[in-house]
Amino acid sequence: MKRLALLLVFSFIALCSHMWAATPIDGLLERIDRGASKRFVIERVKSDRDFFELDQRGTKPVVRGNSWVNIAAGLNWYLKYHCGIHLTWNQMKAELPAKLPAVSKRECHETDLGLRYDFNYCTFSYSMAFWDWERWQTELDWMALHGINMPLAAVGHECVWRNLLLRLGYSEDDVARFIPGPAFMAWWEMNNLEGWGGPLPISWYGQQEKLQKQILRRMKEYGMRPVLPGYCGMIPSFLSDAPKQYWNKYVRPSILLPSDEQFAKYARMFYEETKKLYGEADFYSMDPFHEGSLPKGVDIGEMGKYILSAMKQAAPQAKWVIQGWGTNPLPAMLDALPAGEVIVLDLFSECSPMWGIPSRFQREKGYGDHDWIFCMLENFGANVGLHGRMDLLLNNFGLTRTSPLARHIVGWGLTMEGSETNPIMYELMSELPWMQELPTKADWVSRYVEARYGHSDELVQQAWKVLADGIYNCPFGNYQQGPHESIFCARPGFDCFQVSSWSKMNNYYDPNSTWAAALMMLSAADQYRGNNNFEYDLVDICRQALADRGRILYNRAIADFKSCDRRAFKKDSEAFLHLILQQDTLLATRSEFRVGHWTEQARQLGSTSAEKDLYEWNARVQITTWGNRPCADDGGLRDYAHKEWQGILRDFYYPRWSHFFSILQDELDGRLPMLAVGNSYVPKKGNPAVEVDWYAMEEPWTLDHTLYSAEPEGDPIDVARRIMLSHE
């Protein structure tokens, strides 16, 4: 008996020793492929430089670096370029080769950019509003593999505010009036709106507090330094006598000025409540004048000093992180702040850099003596569509190595409004800082394609060359915000082009190029059956090709109508509508492109039917009307977050276009009066096609609870081939 007891004790000690010796990289490897942690040598070494190194020891690859995140980046490099395994958002698991490829020659990569930022506030609503711990865990692994060590951590921020307001003596009803629903939280955090989408159930706060603590724990295990939301003077509008301010017809929260004695009180209590829940941080994010929230009569420099001082009193070691977007941060505020205490995120560096090089947002002296981070924005509204600025990204990032204006660059970042699209652009951005010499676009894309699919094919390589030189190469001077929008998602009209109000879309590639690339991918598809990355890309590229074909058909149909050619109009309008349904069928083959993927996430967070319905309503409103009638129509927010997804194409976008075309057909056929619409005339009031109440058509879908499944239907390759070849 004593021998058995001793054996159990020694076994327990051995088990504990193993647990204590385990590293975050061991856990990462086990989540990728069970047993994988025993197949690598992981070495963390002290160094003043950020680096990772690949080496070989006997039969095991060695990955070493000076931090867990840098080691994870090295592991990702090994998997991609030695094993042909590309881990991405929709596939973070892999079956490693029975014999891991040997590293024949030691390979070292280092970077001077020590801070690697991730996320936009918008990402937390457009992509992450309904994520659970399982989804967050895969995201944190993705972040580590891509070198992220400075992520924005905004989950559960509403819990801080709830505790603060209750501590001040306000009621749960007051909290509910202030804090919005989950799909609109980001714009509340940026001082743009309050209350919309709520009231949140009490259970939400406990759920999100627990989730944020899990996220922060894993971030710190990896050695990441999270950025927490800070205090910049925001208070509920009902606590202020100042005139109301508005953002796209939403009432904004009010802003306390430094002269108000309440400012110091609110700031102190805010940081106290933050620390109680989530501890202290090295970085706090604050944007006091985001998108026009500047109160009248404020001394901008003094405001900045008070915000910084309040943060420093709570966390003396911390630095202020602020978004470089439009006029923010105002130069007068930066000039009043000491260098070394602020880090500016140059939010749209691949298109509209503000750090000094030519662009529409160019600042002649950049950010002065303040530190800043080169960021790639890439996506707006989490819209679906192929898009990138490859040449511009390579050029602008290259200039950071030679331009004297870049002397205060301290890092790089990903600041997408929505994630999980266009993985090629995130791979390019995250690799560039580790390269001693920047690659040519052609060479990098060729290596990427081989790594992404595990082996190369001439037709597939050619398809990606066409895409890299076309739709993924939005040029200098084109300031469109995000993907080339699908005409299927536009509110119908006689002159449809862009979908969302602020997209600034402009044609820059031949739509026939996406069709050609899709056919090349299809020609090689059979050898890639079952390859997750290939099948995802195939559906996405074919989706883009069909959307581009749809735009051509739309223009033909409108020209037919203006020419009074009713037979041609009937043919082209019906072909357009049929294409929407074919697109719906294609996208049904992948979970990522199904609206059920989004609405199921929302419903699964609820514990009661009322909670499930509230979260689903949030999910549906955000991707369609974005609010009530004034905000959607007068505020221009409708369709900003439009999604070219299965389910919504069939049940939301198709009915709009069908209704519009049926009116035009009735006019051509004499069932309705034909009013001037073309040539030198603008559509006149009184024309039924012009005076459709679109919001009245759209709102019922947001209130509906028809269940959409996230489960894919049909084989992606077979369905894509059938649909694409039907148009040849």
N, C-alpha and C positions, 0 to 999 in steps of 0.2 A: 504493500500500500504506500509505504514511504517512497519507494522508488518511483511509483506512478505519480505521486504528488510532486516529487522533484522534477520529473520529466515534464509535467505540465507547467511548472514554474519556469524551467529553462526554455520551454517552447514559447511561453508567453513573453519572456524577456527577448528571445530572438525575434518574435513577431514585432514587438515594440521597437526593437533596434532597427528592423527593416522599415517600419513606418517613419521613424525619426530620420532615417537616412534618405528616404524617398524625396525626390525633388519635384517641383511643379512640372518639369519636363517629363518625368516618369509618368505622372498622371495624364499629361497631354498625349504621350505615346500610347498609353493604354486605351485612351478613348479613341485614338485613330485605329489601332489594331491590337487586340488583346495579346499580351505577351511581348509586344514590340519593345518595351522598356529594357528587356534583358538582351536585346540585340544591338544596342548602341553603347558607346562610351560617352558619357556626358561630363564635361569638365568646365567648371566655372573658375576663372582665374582673375586675380586682381589686375586692373589696368586702368590708366587714366584715359585711354582711348576707347571709343565704342567700336567693337569689332566682333566678328564671328569667324571661325576657322573650321575647315573640313580637313580631316586627316584619317589615317587608318592605323589600327592596332590589331595585328593578327587578322582574324576574320570579321572584326567589328569596325564599322565606321566610327570615327570620333567627331563629335561636334563640341567645340569649345567656344567660349566667349566670356565677356566680362560682366554679363547680366543674364538673368533667365530669359528675358525678352529677346536679347541679341542671340542667345543660343537657339531659341525657338525660330528666329528668322533664319539662322543657319540650317536648322533641321528642314525648314520649308524649302530652302535652296537645294539641299541635298535631294529631297523627295522629287522636286520638279526636274532638276537637271541631271540627276544621276539615275533616278528610278522611273521617270516618266509618270509621276503621280502628282496631279494637280488637285489639291484640296481647295474647295470653294464653298460658298454659302450653302448650297443645296446638297453638298456631299463632303462631309468632314470625316468620313471613315474610308479606309482603304485596306485592301489585302496586300501586304507587303510581299515582295518576291521571296521565295524560299531561301534563296541566297542573295543577300544584299550586295549590290554592285560595290566593288572596292574603290576607294578614293586613291587613284594611282599617284597623284601628286598633291601635296598640301596646297590648299586653296584658302586664301585669306581675303576678307572684305572688311573695310572699315569706313566710318563716316564721321565727319565733324559736326553733324546735325544731331545733337544729343536729345532734343525734344521731338517726339513723334505723336502728334495730336490726332484725335479721332472724334468725329460727329459734329453735327450742326444741331441746334436745339430742335429744328424741324424733324430731324431723323427720329427723335423720340416719339413723335406723333405720326408721321407719315409711314414709318416702317415698324416701329417698336411698341406702338401703343398697347398691344395686347400680348406681348411676349411673356412667356413663363420662364422659370429657371432653366428648364432643359434647353430652350432656344437661346437664352442668354449665355449658357455655358458654352455652346458651340460658337457663339459670336466672340466670346472672350478668348477662346482657343484660336479663332481666325485672326483676331487682333494680335495675339502674341506671335503667331506665325508670320505676320506681316510687319513686325517690328514696332507696334504701337506701345508707347509707354506713358502717354499723357492723355487719357481719354476723358471726355466730358462724362460726368456721372450724375445725370439729372433725374433718374428714377426716384420716386418717393419724395421729391422736393415738396410736393403738396402737403406731406405729413408735417413738415417743419412749419408751414404756414397755418395749418389747422391748430397745431399745438400752441403757436404764438397767439393766434386770435382768441383761443379759449383761455389762455393765460391772462390775456388782457380783459377778460370778462365778457367777450362776445359769445353769442349763442351758436349752436350748430346750424341754425337757419342762416345766420350771418355768414358762416363759413361756406355754406352751400351757395349763397348768392355770389360769392367771390371766386371760388375754385371751379374751373370748368370740367367738362367730361374728358375722358382719356384721349379721344382723338383730336382734342383742341388744346391740350395742356401746354404745348410748346409756345403758343402765341400768348398765353397768359404769362408764362415765364419770361417772355421778351417784352412785357408791358403793352401788349397789343389789344387784349380783350380780357373779359372776366365773366365767369358764370356760365357761358354758353356750353351746352352739352351735358349739364348736370341736372339735378343735384346728384352728387356721388353718394352711394350707400356707405355707411360707416365701415362695412367690411372691407371696402376698397383700401382704406388707409392702412389697416393691419397687414393686408396682403402685400401692398407695395413697400411698406417699411421692411418687412421680412425679405422681400426680393432685393431691395437695395443693399441690405446688409450682406446678403449672399454675394452680390455682385462686387461690392467693395472688398469683401474677404478674398475673393479670387483675384481681383486686381492686385491686391497687396501681396498675395502669395507669388504672383508673377514678378513683383517688383515695380508694377506700374504706379504712377503718381496721379491719382484721379483729380479732376477739376470739378469742384462743387459749385453750385449756384451761390452767388454772394448777394449782398444787399446794396441796392442803388437808390433807395428812396421810395419804392413802390408801396402803396397802401390801397385798400379797397376804395372805390370811388365814393361809396356812401359815407365814408369817414371824412370827406373833404367838402368844403364849401366852394372850392374853386370851380370855375366853369368846366363842364364836361368836355373831354377831348374824345375824338373818334378815330378809329382805324377801320376803313372800309365798312362803315356803318355800325361797327361794334363799339360800344362804350369802352374806353380804355380805363385801366386802373389809374388812380391819381398818383402824383409824384410829390413827395415832401421835399421842400427846398432846404438847403443847409441852414438857413436862418430860422427855420422852424425848430423849436426846442424839442419837438417830438422825434426829430430825425435821429438824434443820438440814442434816444430810448429804444426806438424800433430797431435800429441797427444792432445795439448791444444785445437785445433780447433775441433777435433773429439768429445771431451767431451762437448764442447760448443754446438755443433750441436745436440748431444744426449740430453742434458739438455733442449734445446729449444723445442724439439719434445716430450720428454717423462719424463722430470724431472730427479732428481738425484735418485740413488739407494744406498742401503746399501751393495750391492755385485755386482762385475763385473767379468765376465768370460773371461779368456784369456789363450790361449794355444800356445805360440810362437814357439814351436818346435814339433808340432804335426806330427807324422808319418814321420819323416825324413826330416823336413824342416830346419835343422840347417845349417846356412851359414858358410862358411869357415872362420876361423880366428876370430870368435866371442868369447869374454870373457863371458861365460855363466852367471857367477855370476853378472857381471856388467850389463848385459842385464836385468836380473831379477830386479836389483835395480832400473834401469831407468823406467821399466814398472810399478813397484810399486809406484815410486815417482810421475810419471805422473798421475796415478790414484788418489793418495793422494792429489795432488795439485788441482785436479778437485773436489774431494769428500773426504774430510779428514776423514769422519766417515767410509768410505767403506773398505771392505775386498776383497781380490783377491781370486776368486774361480778357481781352475785349475783341469783338469782331470788327474787322476792317471791311465795311460794306457801305457803298454809297458815300454819304457824308460822315459816316460813323467810322472811327472816333473823330469828333470835331477837332481840328488843329488847335483851336484855342484851349481846349481841355488838355491835350497832350503837352502843349507848351508849358502848362502850369504844373506838370507832374515830373518828379525826379526820374532820371534815366535809371534803368535797372529794376524798377518796381512794376513795370507794365510790360506785357507781352501782347502784341497785336497779331491777330490771325488775319493774314492777307487772304481773304475768303475765296477769291475767284482768280487765283494767280495764273491759271492756264488760259484765261480769256481777258480779264479786266484787272490786271495787277495794279495796286495802288502804291507799290514800294519804290516807284520812280521811273521804270521803263515805259515806253509809249503805250497808252491805252486810253479808253474813254474815262477811266477813273484815275488817271495818272496824277500823282502828287510829285511835284518837281523835286522836293527834298525828301520824298518818302515819308517815313515816320520819325525823321530827325535822329536823335540818339537813342530811341527806344528799340528794344528787341522785337523781332517779328518772326513769323512762321509762314513759309510758303505753302499754300493750301490749294488742293484741287477740289472744286465744287461739283462739277460734272453733272449732277442731277438736280432738277427742281420738281417739287410736287410729287416725287416718287413716280413720275410718269414713265410709261413703258415705251422703249424705243431705242434703236441702236444710235449711239452718239459718242463722239469723242473729238479731241483736238490734239491729235498725236504730234504733229509737227510743232504746234505752238507750245505744247507741254515740254517737248524736248528743247526747244529754243529758249523758252522763258526760264526753265530750270537751269539750263546751261549758263545763262547770263548771271545767275546767282554766284557762279564760281569766278566770274571775271569782272563784274561791275562793282565799282566803288560804292554804289548806292546800296549794295547788299552786305555791307560790312557788319551790320547788326543782325543778320539772319541767324537764328538759333535752332531751327528745326523745320520739319515739313509736316503736312497734315492732310487729312481727308475730311472735307466739310460738306458732304452731299446732303441734300434735303431728304432724299430717299435712297436706300441701299438695295442690294440684291439684284442689281442690273449691271450690264456691261462690265463683267469681271476683268476684261482685258485692260481697261483703263486703270483699275485699282492695282493690278499686278505691275503695270508699267510704272506708276507713281511710286509704289513701295520698293521697287528694285533700284530705281535711278540713284538714290542717295548712297547705295552701297557700291556703286561702280566708280572705279578710278577714272576711266574714260567713258563718256557717254556713247551709247551704241548708235548706229544708224537705225532708222525705223525699220527698214527691210530686214536687217539681220535680227533685230529683237523680235519682230513679229514671227519670223520663221522659227526661232527657238521657242517662242511661246506656244505656237501651234503644236509643235512636236511634244512639248511638255504637257500641254493640256489634254491631248488625246492619247498620249503614250507611244505613239509612233507617227511617222510622217507619211503623207500621201501628196503626190504632185498636184492633183486637182484641188484638194483641200487647201494646200499652200497657196494656190492661185486664187482661190475664192477669198482667202483672208488678205491677200495682196490687193485685190479689187476693193475690199471693204476698207482697208487701211488707207488707201489712196482716195477714197470717196467719202462715205458717210462717217467714217471715223477720223476725218481730217477737216473738220470745220475750220475755215481760214480766219486769219486776222481781219478784223473789221466786221465780222459777223458776230453779233452780241446776243444771239438767241439764248434763251434760258432753258438749257436741257435739250432733250431729244427732239428730233424732227417729228412733230405731232401727227398722229393718225387722223385723217379726215373723218373716219368713222365716228370719232368721239366728239366731233364739233356739233354745236347747236346749228341746225340747218339754216341756210340762208342762200341768197343769190351770189354772194361773194365770199364764200368760206375759204379761209386759208389757215390761220392759227386757231388753236382750240381755246387756250387760256388767255386771259386778258393781257398778261405781261410777258408772253413768251418771246416776243421780238423775232419770231421765226423768219427765216429768209432762205430761199433755195440756194444750195451750194454744191449739190451732187446730182448726177444723172440718175433718175429713178430706175432706169434700165440696168444700172450697175448692181443694185441689190437683187434684182431678178436673176441676173447672170450668176451672181455669187450663190444664190439659193440653188440654182440648177446644178452648179458644180458640186456643191455639198451633197445634193441628192445623188449625183452620179457615183459618188464614193461611199454612200451611206451604208450599204450592206456589210461592208467589212468592219463597220463600227457599231453594229447592233449590240445593244446592252451597255454601251459606253455612255455613262450619265452625262459627261460634259459635252460629248458630241451631240447627243440627242437634244439636250437643252438648247445648244447653239443652233442646231438645224431648225428647230421650231421657231426660235427667235428670229433667225434670218429670213425664214419663209414668211413669218408674220410681217416683218418689215417690207418684204417684197410685195405681199398682198395689199398692205396699207398704201404703198406707193402706187400700185396699180389702181387702187380705189380712188386716189386723188385724180388720176388721169380720167377715169370713168365719170367722176363727178363733174369735171370741167366740160366733158363732152355733153353730159346731160343738160347742164345749164346752157351751153351753146345751142343745143337742140331746141330748148324751150324758147330762147330768145329769137331763134329763127323760125318759130312756129312749126317745127317739123315734129308732129306728134308721134309718128311711127318710130322715128329715130329716138325720140325722147323716151318712149315706152320701152324700147329695147335697152337703151343705156341705163335708164333709171332702175329697171328690173335687174340688170346685170350688177349694178352697184349694190342693190339690196341683197342679192344672192351672195355677193362677195362677203358681206358682213356675216352672213350665216356660215359660210365656209370658214371664215376666220374663227368664228366661235367653235366650230368643230375641230379645227386644227389645235387651238389653244386648250381644248378639253383634254388633250393627250398628256399635258404636263401640269402637275399640281401647282407649280409656281405661277402659272398663267390662268388659274381658275379663281373667280371671285370668292368661291367657297373657302379657299385657303385663308382669306382675310376675315370673312364673316365667322368661320368656325373658330378661329383664334379668339375673336371677340366673345362669342357665346361661351366658350370654354372657361373664360375667366369668371363668369358669373356663377353664384351658388344657388340662386333662386331664379324663377322664370322672369321676374321683374328685372333683376340685374342683367340677365342674359339679353333681354329685350332692349334695355338701355344701352348696353355696350354694342349690340348689333346696330342699333339706330345710329350711334356715333360713327360706327364704321361705314355705314351706307351714306350718311350725310356728307362725311368728309370727302368721299371720292366722287360726289355728284354736285349737289347744290352748294356745299360748304357752309350752309347756314340757312337762315330764313329768307323770305323774298327780298327784303331790302339789301341784305348782305350779298345775296346771290346775284341779283340783277343790278341794283344801283351801285353796290360796292364792287361789283365785277369779279367776285370770288368764284362763281359757279364754274365747274369743270377745271379749276386750277389743278386739282389732284386727280384728274381723269385717269382711268385705267383701261387699257386695251386688254381686257380679260374675258375669258369664257363666262357666260352667264349674264354679265352686265351688257355685253355686246348684243346678245339676243333679246334681253328683256328691258333694256333701257335705251341704248343707242339705236337699235333697229326700229323700234316704234316711232322714235322722233323722225328719222329719215323717211320711213314709210308714210307717215302722216303728211310730211312736207311734199313729197313727190306725188301723193294722191291729190293734193290740192292743185298742184301744177298740171297734172293730167286732166283734172276736171276743167281747168281753164282752157286747156288746149282742145278738149272735146266739146266745149260749149256748155257744160253744166254749170260753170261759174263764169262771171264776166272776166274777160282778159284785160288786165290793166298794164300800163307801160312798165317794163322792167329793164329793158336793154338799151343798147346804143347810147344816146345822149341822155337817156332818162334814168333816174334813180327810182327804185320801187316806191310807190306812193302809199300813203296811208289809205286804208280801205281795201287793199289787196289782202285776201285771207291768208296768203302765204307769208305776208309781212307781219301780220298782227296776231300770230299764234301766241297764246299764253303758254310759253314753254315751261315756266315754273309750275303751273298747274298740272302739266303732264308729268313733271319730274318728281314732285313731292310724294305722290302715292308710293313710288318705289322705295323711298327712304323709310316709309312707315310700314312696309310689308314685312312679313316674317317667313316668306317662302324659303325653305331650307336649300342652301346650295352646298354641294359636296366638294371637298377638296380632293377626293380620289380621282386619279386620272382615268380617262376612257379612251381606248383605242391605242394602236401602236403608232408612235410618233413618226417613224420613217414611212410606214405604209400610208398613213393618212396624209402626210405632207406630199408624198409622191402623187397620190390620187388627185389631190386638189391642185397642185401646181401644174401637173401635166394636162389637166382639163382645160387649161388656158393656153396651151401651146398650139 
